[in-house]
Amino acid sequence: MISILLATYNWPQALKLCLESLATQTDQDFEIIIADDGSTNETKQLIEKIKHNHPIPMTHLWQEDQGFRKTKILNQAIAAAHGNYLIFLDGDCIVQPDYVARHRALAQKGYLITGSRVLLDQSLTKRLLNWPNWDYKRFASKLLSYRLSGCINKYWPLQIKLSNSSWRDYQKFVWRRIKGCNMACWKEDAEAINGFDESMTGWGHEDADFVFRLQRHHIKRKSGSWSTEVLHLFHKIHDQSHAAENARKVRAMIQAKAM
């Protein structure tokens, strides 16, 4: 079974679209665990309203808002997961109907997956948030015009899906293209490295740290590009005051391994 660990914080309008996109999956053998890093009651009310009619089992984990502590709530979600395979997703991302099926097809023992994202601009994001419900067919019908007008930064990865093969395998740790909003690994592998480093508070590089430690644990990295793309809604840049220190920690580990 697959567990989707869905991180969110105080954006219920985006979370609504994300949850609606998960309801339309062609593969519905999964659960959703919402890892809520201290959202207000508005998010809780939305989840309670949606979960009663949602086809997928849903659990809401919440912790008090004490700043960006995504690592801590994600570790709680890992512990609570019933699935043996974990997909990490953010609540500001909308998924394609075959998202779970594509991740399942790429899942392989001894591997982790790092997927990619399609960036939406501010105007398209605003339009989608005003839709009464998520409708992928409606979105896909204007895909080319969205790309030509600059509303999205990628077109072909949403149109062409490539199968699993050796070209996806990374030969060594590469910092680029690690997106915590779209990655996956086996639960036993996440537990073997004690999950995310909870000392990494504030936005930035907790995902790179997680991937690096999995690879140090002899888990190979595979690209999920051209298969599992998510639609990333536009938002203002996070507070990056902790990013430099978090990056320093990851670089120190990389250098220590190289010595």
N, C-alpha and C positions, 0 to 999 in steps of 0.2 A: 504493500500500500504506500501511496505517496502522501506526504504532509506538506502543505504549502504554508510557510511561515511568513506571514504578511505584516510587515512593519508599518506602523502609522503614527502620525502625530498631528492632531488638530487641523485636519483638512477633510471633513466628512463628505464634502461635495465630490472630491476626487475619489475617496474610498468607495463611495456609492457606485461610481462607474467601474472601478476595479472589481468590486464584488459582483456586479451585474455581468461583467465580461467572464468571470469565473463560473457563473451559472450557466453559460452557454457552451461549455466545453464539450467536445466530441467524446472525450474520455472523462468520465465522471467518478472514477474510482480513486478518490482522494478526499482529504479533509482540509479544512482551513483553520489555522490557528492565528488569530490576530494578536500581534505583539505590539501593544499600545504603550508608548513611552510617555504617558501622562496627559493624554488628551482630556478635554473638558467633557461634561456630561452630554453635550450635543453629539459627540461621536458614539457614546454608549447608547443613546436613544436611537441613533441610526441603525446600529448593529442589531439591537433588539427588534426593531421594526423589520429589517431585512431577513433575519435568520429564520423566522417562522415560515416564510414562503420560499426560502432558498433550497435548491435540491442537494446542496452539499453540506455535510455536518460542519458546524462552525463553533469555535471556542474563542472567547475574548479574554485575553490576559492583559492586566493593566498594572502599572506602577505609578507612584506619585511623581509629579513633574518636579525634578530637581536638576534640570538642565538635560543636555543631550546624553542619554544613557542607553542608546540603542543596543550596545553589546550586552548589557545586563538583561534586558527584556527578551532579547533573542535567545540567550542561554536558557531562560525560563521556558521559552517556546520549544527549544530543542528537547528539554527534559519532558515536556508535556506531550510531545508528538507520539502518536500511535504508529505512524508509518516508519518503515525502515529506510525510506529514501526521502530526503528533504529538498524542497525547492524554496529558495529565498526570493521574496518578491516585496516591492515597496508599494504602499497604498496610493502613490501618485503615478502608478503605471497601469495601463490597460493592456490586457492580453488578447491575442488572436484566438479564435475558436479551437485551434489545434495545439495550443500552447502546452498543455499537460501531455498530450499524446506525443508531441515532438521531444519533450524532455524525457519521457519514458523510453522512447526509441534510442536516445543517446546514452541512457544510464548503463553503466558498465562497472563491474567490481574493480576496485583499484583506481578509479578515476573520479575526478570532480569536473563539473561543467561550469564554464563562465560564459554567460550569454551576452547579448548586446542589446542596444536600445535604439529606437527611432525617436529623435527629439522633435517635439511639437512646439511651434512658436506661440507667442502670447495670444494672438488673435484666434487661432484655431482652438487653443485650450479653452478660451472663454466661450466659444461657440459650443464645444462639446459639453462643458459644464452646464449649459443651459438646455441641453437635450432632456426630455422627460425620462428617457431610458437609453442605455447603451445599445447601439445597433451597428454591428460590424459591417453588415452588407451595405448599409447607408454610408458608412465611412469609406469602405473600399471602393465604392462606385465613383468617388471623386479623388482617388489616390493620385492619379497623374496630375490633375490640376493642383492638388495640394503641393506636390513636389515642384511643379513649374513655377508656382507662386511663392515658393520658399517657406510654406507652412510646415513642411516636414523636411528633414535633412537626408532621408534615404527613401528610395522607391523599390529598387530591384530585390532587396532582401525580404520584402513583404510579398513579392510576386513569385520569386523562385526559391524553392526549398531544396537544399542539398542533403544527401543521405550521410550516414555515418561512415567515415573512412579515415585512413591514417593521416590525411592532410590536416585534420582537426587537432592532432596531438602536438602539444608544446614539448620541446626537448629540454627546456630549463625554465626557471622562474623568470617571468617577464611581468613587469609592473603594469604595462599598458593593458587596456581593455578589461580590467577587473571592475565589474559593476555589481556592487552589493544588492542592487535592485533586481538582479536577475542572475542567480547562480544556483548550483545544486551539488549535493554530495550525499553519501550514505550516512545515516545517523550514527552508526558505529564508528565511522571515521571522525565525525565531528566530536563525538564523546571521547575518542582516544586522545585528542589534543586539548581536551577540556574546553571546547567551544571557543567563543570569542574572548579576547583579552579585555576583561572589565576595567582594567586600569586605563584603557583608551576611551576617555570621555571626550565629549565635544565631537563635532563633525570632522570626518576625514581619516581615510586609510585603514579603518578597522577591517574592511573587506580585504585589502591587500595583505594585511597581517594574517588574517584567517587563511587565505589561500597559500601564503608562503609557508605557514606552519603545517598545513596539510601536505604540501609538496615535500617539506623536510621529513614528514612522516611516511614518505615513499608513495604518496598518492599522486598519480599523474594528472595533469590538467588537459582538458579537452575543450575546444572552442564550440560554443553553441550558436555561433553566427550563421546566418543563412538558414535558420531553422526556428529559433525560439525568440525572435525579436519581440520586445515589448514597446508599447507606445508611451513615452515618458512625457507627462504633462509639464508645461512650463511653470516655473515658480522662481521667486527671487533667490539669489545665492544665499546659502546657509552661512551662519556665523563660522568663519574659518580660523578663529583665534587659536584653536587647539591643533589645527591641521599640521603645522610645522613640527610640533613636538611629537605627534603621532607618526609622522613620516620619519622622524629621526629614529624612533624606536624600531621601525621596520628596517631601515637601512643598517642599523647597528646589528640586527640579527643576520641580515644578509652578509655583512662583512665578517661577522664571527664565524659563519659557516664556511666562508671562503678561505679562512686562515688555516 
